[in-house]
Amino acid sequence: MTKHLPNGVKQDSPATMPPTPTYPHPMRVLSVLSLKGGVGKTSVTLGLASAAHASGLRTLVIDLDPQANSTVVLDPQRVQFTSNDVLADGRSGIMEQAIVRSGWGDNISLVASERALEHRAVPEGDGNVRLRVTMQGLEGYDLILIDTPPALGELTRNALTASDQGLVVTEPSLFALQGAQQALDAMSIIRDTNLRLQVAGIVVNRVRPTSSEHRYRMAELALAYGDMLWQPPLPDRAVLQQAAGACTPVHAWRTQAGREVARIFDTYLELVLAAQVEPKPLRPVS
């Protein structure tokens, strides 16, 4: 049964934490998206959260994927309300009531997901702005990361409408080019209502440089998207799954592979924070 959040009831909300951002730039909201499951979208979301954690940035992860993998890895102690409850309620600013501390530390907070969120994948009467309305008034964060479902449906469109940037995750496979283009097309459509939305870039995950197929697909992607591809690509390393299985940031995984992947995510975080976010308004949905 869907729970409706009461006014004035807060659980581990930002009001209990220092409100001053630690990074001297405006808070930015980044959606991480992919066309299909299995490409490591959640791994990229958590890798960015890990880099932000290591940098001391106040970060909120909003888990909009009904699989709730980010929620599991971020390991919150107690969850009363989820992103499903937030979207069901829909009131302005209500998301603050659902924020909990993650198990990673005080500077990483979470709006948890649950399987019932699948029911929110159908169009609502208020279009794609429902998530953005619930986020109004959030402050005290340097970065908000939204982990979207592995599809370009209603939940992903809500995430993009609430975001400053969209990051596409793909892999060096036969369908990489088509999937990346469809994700970019979706962002182009959302930009009709969210003028702030920018393409952050494309992350190619699980790359094996010794594979001739992967080298061919990487060259294909580079030809099509050029500087839009974030460098270096993420190599195929088990450390991401190992860190997730232990519910720890990859930056805490002190192996050679862990340090390699951590450095890549540090580079990615710098790209997110260096982007110029223009204060353009959200157009009303007619």
Beta strands, then each sheet from edge to edge (+ up, - down):
strand 1: 28-33
strand 2: 59-63
strand 3: 100-102
strand 4: 105-111
strand 5: 143-147
strand 6: 165-170
strand 7: 198-204
sheet 1: 3+ 4- 2- 5- 1- 6- 7-
end
